[in-house]
């Protein structure tokens, strides 16, 4: 995909797991086909995934996701793959990598996003452009945070579709 992409495979994932997280080393590992180019993703067992940066510009995502996704998860109106652990460079793989919870479902594409108003289902919902504000007016990531970077700004100003953020609190249970 990229000229300087780091190659990964199931054998490398198994070696990294065996050395750093042996409790998961014997679980089934399968490469996940997806449209993204920043990370290679492998399904680990039934309920986890391994995300490995493929390219040098994606290596900071591991730390950002590890810090911010658990903080954001309680405020979002949808499930996100929260990281469980972060692995270190080893076995010829040069960067940090992560094990996340697996979310069952389909890959999101522009064609699969429903852009119709959701007011009949959730009167408190309204369309907003990303990065959206969380319920109660809190920002998802302030400009000073590591999660705010030029790709986020470009996406927010040029997105062809809108995200809906529910302003009605979700039931906790």
Secondary structure by P-SEA (a helix, b strand, c coil): cccbbbbbcaaaaaaaaaaccccccccbbbbbbcccccbbbbbccccbbbbbbccccccaaaaaaacccccccccccccccccccccccccccccccbbbbbbbccccccccccccccccccccbbbbcccccccccccccccccccccaaaaaaaacccbbbbbbccccccc
